[in-house]
Amino acid sequence: MHEFEYLRPKTLVELRRALDRGAVILAGGQTLLPELKSRSRSIGALADAKAVLPEGIYLDAGRLIIGGAATHAEIASNDTVCAETPALAQLADQVGDPSVRNRGTLGGALASNHPAGDWPAAALALDAVLHTDGGNVPFKAIAAGSEDLAGRIILEVSFALAEDCAYSKFLHPAARYAVVGVFVALGSDDRRVAVTGLAKSGAFEWADAGTCDAPLSIRPGHQAIREDQLASEAYRHALTRELLREAEAMLGTDGPRAVSIAQGQPMSRAISQHV
């Protein structure tokens, strides 16, 4: 790890001043710290923002508001989230391992926007808006590449309250991120489906998910499909269709609203044909 200056701002004004001078924000550090340790990234100063950023969770104007500094574990156990959007609570409870869940934050997860992250799919399907010190930014604009968060501080994130929603993912066996994940949200007059782990450029809305057998509609910015030793392009497409079925099967039931499927667990015939 390269040397850097460690700063602990006590107010948002001090944090803003540190960023204007070139410091990098540290919230949970689950993405940043591994980069620093591996020396794949070097910085001059690190501003620890955990004590400055909001971490409260509440309802306002028909939306669920979650502070940028709220950890995955705090979201998973929050009574308001569990009551209003249990899929988010259960998604948060399946992010990484306990150390990641107790250190990683919602703001950090959406700021890093990892191509296989769980939260980006939920943010797209639930029409999330990032409330920053520089104004409000719809997450769909971040996913589409028409907006970025350069120089902005995520203070809170607001989610639409769906009539019902569910998330299913196929786990990476070690890192526990989504090889593919599908989040389905039902509104009063619409249905939104978001996919993570499939496209190299990140989560996207599956526009023609009206039938499970429809080909994936990937916008021009998401043409490149992830392919690695865990899953080929064809396998990932098959996973996506089957995970949509898994998510839809949870809707309208008294059961869970998020599931993580591990390698070796029983899967459908449609997936096994692509192994």
N, C-alpha and C positions, 0 to 999 in steps of 0.2 A: 504494500500500500504506500502510495506517495504521501509526503507530508502535506498537511493543509491546516488552515486556521479553523478552530472550532468556536462557533458563536452561539450564545444562548439569549436571543432577544426576549425581552419581557413584555413587549407590546407589539401590536400589528404595525405600528409606525416604525419601530426599530427593525422589524422583520422586512418591511418594505425597503428601508434604507439599506439593509444588508444585501438584498437581492439587486438593488440598483447598483451596488458596488461589485457585483459579480458573484456573490455567494450562491450556493445551491441549497435548496430546501431539503431538510431531513424531517420526514414525518415518522413513518414506521421503519423505513430504510430497507425493506425487503427486496427491492430492486436495486437501489443505489449502492448499498454496502457490498453486495457480492461483486459489483462492477469495480468498486474501489479496491477490494481485496485482491481481485485478479489482475489489477493494474490495466484493465481494459478502458478505464476512464480515470482521468486526473482532474482535480479541482484545486482552486486556490483557497476557498473558504467554504465551510459547511455551517448552515444556519439551522439549528435545532428548533423546529416550529411547534413541537408537540404541546408546549405550555401556552401557546398563543392562539392556536386555531380552535374553533368551536368543535365540541364533541357531543352536543346535545341532540336529542331525537324527539320530534314532536310533529303534530299535524297542523297544517295551516292552509286555508282556502282549498280544501279538498285534495291536498297533496301531502305526501310523507316527506318530511325534511330531516336529513341526517347530516350532522356536522362532519366536516372534512377530516377531522382528527379522530372520529369514532373508529375503534378497531373492529375487525371482523367478529371477534368474540363478544364485544359489547353489543353489536348489532344482532348477533345470533340470540342473545339472551334478553333483549329488550322487549318489554311487555307490549309496547305500542306496535312494534314491527311484527311480533308474533301474532297479534290480534288482527292487524290491518292487512299485512302482506306476508303471510307465513312463508311463502316461497323465498323471499329475500332473507328471512331469518335462517331458513334451512340451507340456502345457498352459502351464506356467510359461515355456517357451521361446518361446511365441507370444503372450505378454502384451505389448501395446504395442510400443514400439521399444526398441533397446538401452539408451537412457538411462533409460527407465522400468523396464526389467528389472533394471538395476544399482542403482537407487535405491529402487524400490517394494518394500514388504515384505508378507509374507503377513498379518501382524496388521493392517496398515493396510488391505489389500484387504478383509478380512472385517469390520473395524470400520466402514468406509465403506459396505459392502454395496450397491454401485452396482447399479441395476436391470439393467444390461447387462454386469456384471462376469463374468469367467470363473470366479474362485474360488468364488463363492457356489453355482454349480451343482455343482461338485465336492464342496463341503462338505456339501451336502444328500444327494447320491447316496452318499457315503462316510460318512454318519452322523458328521460331524465334531463334536467337543466342544471348546469354547474353555476353556482353563484360565486363569482370571484370578486376580488377587490377591483377589477377592471370592468365589471359588468357581468350580465348573465349570458351564458353560452350553452345552447342546446347541445347535448352530447352527440346527437346525430350529425351535427356539423363537424365535430371533431373526428368522428368515424369516417365521414365522407372526405375529409381532408380540406374542407373549405374554411375551417377555423383551426387555430392552434392555441395552446396555453402558454406560449412563450412569455415570460415576464409576469404571469398572472398567478395569484394565490387562490386556490380553491378553499372557500370558506365553508360552504354548505352545498349539499346536493339535494334536489327535490325530485321525487318520483310521482308519477300519476298513480292513482289508486285504481287498480283494475278490478273488475267483478270477480275474476279468478285468474290465477297464473301458476305456472309450474316450470321447473327447470330439470333437465336430465343431462348428464354428462358421462362420457367414457373417460376413465381416469388414466393419466400417465402413471405407470406403476411406481415410479420413484418420486418425482416432483409433485404428483397429484394435481397438476393442472389439467385442463380439458384437452384431450386429444381431439375431441369434438364435443361441443355443448350446445343445447338447443333450449331457448327460453320462449315460452308461449304465454301471451297475455290476452285476455278477453275483455273487451270493453262493451259498452251498451250496444254499440252498433259496428264494432270492428274487431278484428283479430290480428295481432301483431306477433310475428315470429322472428327471432333474432338468433344468429348462429355465430359461435366462436370456435376457433381452432381449425376451421376449414381453409380460410383465405390467409395468405401470407401477410396481407396488409391489415388484418384485424377483423373484428366483429362486423357483421352487416345484417341488414334485414332481408329475410327470404321473402321476396315479394309474391311469388307464385306458389306459396305453400298450401294452396287450397286442397290439393290432394297429395298424399304421401309419395305417389309414384311420379309426380311432375318433376321434370329436370330442374335443377337449381338455377335460379335466375341471379347471376352475379353481375353487379354493376361493372362498368369498364375499369374502375379503379381497383376492382377485386378479382381480376382475371387469374392471377397466379394462385394455384392451389398448393397448400402445404403437402409435402410428401417426405417421409423419413423412414427410418428403420422400423418404426412402430406401425405405420399405416401408409399404404399407397393412396394415390388420388382416388382410385375406384373404391377402395375400402372406406375412405373418409366420406365419400358421397353416400355409400350404403349406410354407414353409421348415422349420418345426418338424418336420413329418412326414418331409420328405426328409432332414433332418439326423439324425433318428433312424435312418433307413435307413443313412446314411453311417457313423454310430457303430457300429451293429450289424454292419456289413460288416467292420469292423476286428477284431472279437472273434474269438479263436481262430486268428488268423493270425500269421505271422512279421513282418508289416509294422508300420507306425506305429500309435500308439494315440491320436493327436490330429492333426486336420487343420484348417486355416483355409482357407476357400473365399472367393476374392475375386470382386468384381463382374466379370462378363465371362468367368469360367471356365465350362466346360460344366456345365450343371445338368440335372436330369431334366425330362421332359415335364410332370410334375405341377406343378413350380414355374413353368415358362415360361408356362403357361396363365394365371397370375395377374399377369404383368408388366404 
